[in-house]
Amino acid sequence: MIDRFANARGMAGAVLTCEMEMSDDYMSWSFDERLKWQIENYLPRQVQWIENWLALAEEDTQVELLITKYEDFSNDPAAYTTL
Protein backbone atom coordinates (compact mmCIF):
# COMPACT_ATOMS: atom_id res chain seq x y z
CA MET A 1 0.00 0.00 0.00
CA ILE A 2 2.83 2.39 0.83
CA ASP A 3 4.47 1.83 -2.53
CA ARG A 4 1.14 2.24 -4.35
CA PHE A 5 0.59 5.61 -2.66
CA ALA A 6 4.17 6.67 -3.35
CA ASN A 7 3.76 5.78 -7.03
CA ALA A 8 0.38 7.48 -7.35
CA ARG A 9 0.87 10.51 -5.10
CA GLY A 10 4.60 10.81 -4.58
CA MET A 11 6.43 10.50 -1.30
CA ALA A 12 4.10 13.03 0.31
CA GLY A 13 1.25 10.57 -0.25
CA ALA A 14 3.28 7.71 1.23
CA VAL A 15 4.24 9.77 4.27
CA LEU A 16 0.61 10.77 4.78
CA THR A 17 -0.40 7.10 4.62
CA CYS A 18 2.31 5.97 7.02
CA GLU A 19 1.92 8.93 9.36
CA MET A 20 5.65 8.81 10.01
CA GLU A 21 8.86 10.15 8.54
CA MET A 22 10.27 8.28 5.59
CA SER A 23 13.54 8.56 3.75
CA ASP A 24 13.34 10.72 0.63
CA ASP A 25 15.10 7.97 -1.30
CA TYR A 26 12.70 5.22 -0.15
CA MET A 27 11.50 4.47 -3.70
CA SER A 28 15.06 3.94 -4.90
CA TRP A 29 15.55 1.11 -2.40
CA SER A 30 15.25 -2.50 -3.51
CA PHE A 31 12.00 -4.32 -2.84
CA ASP A 32 13.70 -6.23 -0.01
CA GLU A 33 14.89 -2.99 1.61
CA ARG A 34 11.43 -1.42 1.37
CA LEU A 35 9.80 -4.56 2.76
CA LYS A 36 12.25 -4.66 5.66
CA TRP A 37 11.53 -1.02 6.47
CA GLN A 38 7.78 -1.64 6.35
CA ILE A 39 8.03 -4.68 8.63
CA GLU A 40 10.17 -2.80 11.15
CA ASN A 41 8.33 0.53 11.04
CA TYR A 42 4.86 0.38 9.52
CA LEU A 43 3.63 -3.11 10.43
CA PRO A 44 3.85 -2.63 14.22
CA ARG A 45 1.63 0.45 13.96
CA GLN A 46 -0.93 -1.48 11.92
CA VAL A 47 -0.93 -4.35 14.41
CA GLN A 48 -1.41 -1.88 17.27
CA TRP A 49 -4.32 -0.26 15.41
CA ILE A 50 -6.06 -3.63 15.11
CA GLU A 51 -5.31 -4.53 18.73
CA ASN A 52 -6.84 -1.23 19.86
CA TRP A 53 -10.07 -1.95 17.98
CA LEU A 54 -10.24 -5.47 19.43
CA ALA A 55 -9.71 -4.11 22.94
CA LEU A 56 -12.45 -1.53 22.43
CA ALA A 57 -14.84 -4.23 21.21
CA GLU A 58 -14.19 -6.24 24.38
CA GLU A 59 -14.29 -3.34 26.86
CA ASP A 60 -16.91 -0.88 25.67
CA THR A 61 -20.47 -2.14 25.45
CA GLN A 62 -21.66 1.30 24.25
CA VAL A 63 -19.93 0.86 20.89
CA GLU A 64 -21.20 -1.72 18.44
CA LEU A 65 -18.38 -3.16 16.35
CA LEU A 66 -18.45 -6.04 13.93
CA ILE A 67 -15.24 -8.03 14.26
CA THR A 68 -14.74 -10.72 11.65
CA LYS A 69 -11.99 -12.77 10.13
CA TYR A 70 -11.01 -12.44 6.49
CA GLU A 71 -11.81 -16.11 5.92
CA ASP A 72 -15.38 -15.62 7.14
CA PHE A 73 -15.86 -12.54 4.98
CA SER A 74 -14.36 -14.12 1.86
CA ASN A 75 -16.53 -17.24 2.26
CA ASP A 76 -19.76 -15.20 2.52
CA PRO A 77 -19.31 -11.49 1.68
CA ALA A 78 -23.07 -10.91 1.41
CA ALA A 79 -23.43 -11.73 5.10
CA TYR A 80 -21.22 -8.75 5.97
CA THR A 81 -22.55 -6.12 3.63
CA THR A 82 -25.80 -4.24 3.46
CA LEU A 83 -27.19 -1.95 0.83
C-alpha positions in Angstrom: 0.0 0.0 0.0 2.8 2.4 0.8 4.5 1.8 -2.5 1.1 2.2 -4.3 0.6 5.6 -2.7 4.2 6.7 -3.4 3.8 5.8 -7.0 0.4 7.5 -7.3 0.9 10.5 -5.1 4.6 10.8 -4.6 6.4 10.5 -1.3 4.1 13.0 0.3 1.2 10.6 -0.2 3.3 7.7 1.2 4.2 9.8 4.3 0.6 10.8 4.8 -0.4 7.1 4.6 2.3 6.0 7.0 1.9 8.9 9.4 5.7 8.8 10.0 8.9 10.1 8.5 10.3 8.3 5.6 13.5 8.6 3.8 13.3 10.7 0.6 15.1 8.0 -1.3 12.7 5.2 -0.2 11.5 4.5 -3.7 15.1 3.9 -4.9 15.5 1.1 -2.4 15.3 -2.5 -3.5 12.0 -4.3 -2.8 13.7 -6.2 0.0 14.9 -3.0 1.6 11.4 -1.4 1.4 9.8 -4.6 2.8 12.3 -4.7 5.7 11.5 -1.0 6.5 7.8 -1.6 6.3 8.0 -4.7 8.6 10.2 -2.8 11.1 8.3 0.5 11.0 4.9 0.4 9.5 3.6 -3.1 10.4 3.9 -2.6 14.2 1.6 0.4 14.0 -0.9 -1.5 11.9 -0.9 -4.3 14.4 -1.4 -1.9 17.3 -4.3 -0.3 15.4 -6.1 -3.6 15.1 -5.3 -4.5 18.7 -6.8 -1.2 19.9 -10.1 -1.9 18.0 -10.2 -5.5 19.4 -9.7 -4.1 22.9 -12.4 -1.5 22.4 -14.8 -4.2 21.2 -14.2 -6.2 24.4 -14.3 -3.3 26.9 -16.9 -0.9 25.7 -20.5 -2.1 25.4 -21.7 1.3 24.3 -19.9 0.9 20.9 -21.2 -1.7 18.4 -18.4 -3.2 16.4 -18.4 -6.0 13.9 -15.2 -8.0 14.3 -14.7 -10.7 11.6 -12.0 -12.8 10.1 -11.0 -12.4 6.5 -11.8 -16.1 5.9 -15.4 -15.6 7.1 -15.9 -12.5 5.0 -14.4 -14.1 1.9 -16.5 -17.2 2.3 -19.8 -15.2 2.5 -19.3 -11.5 1.7 -23.1 -10.9 1.4 -23.4 -11.7 5.1 -21.2 -8.8 6.0 -22.5 -6.1 3.6 -25.8 -4.2 3.5 -27.2 -2.0 0.8 
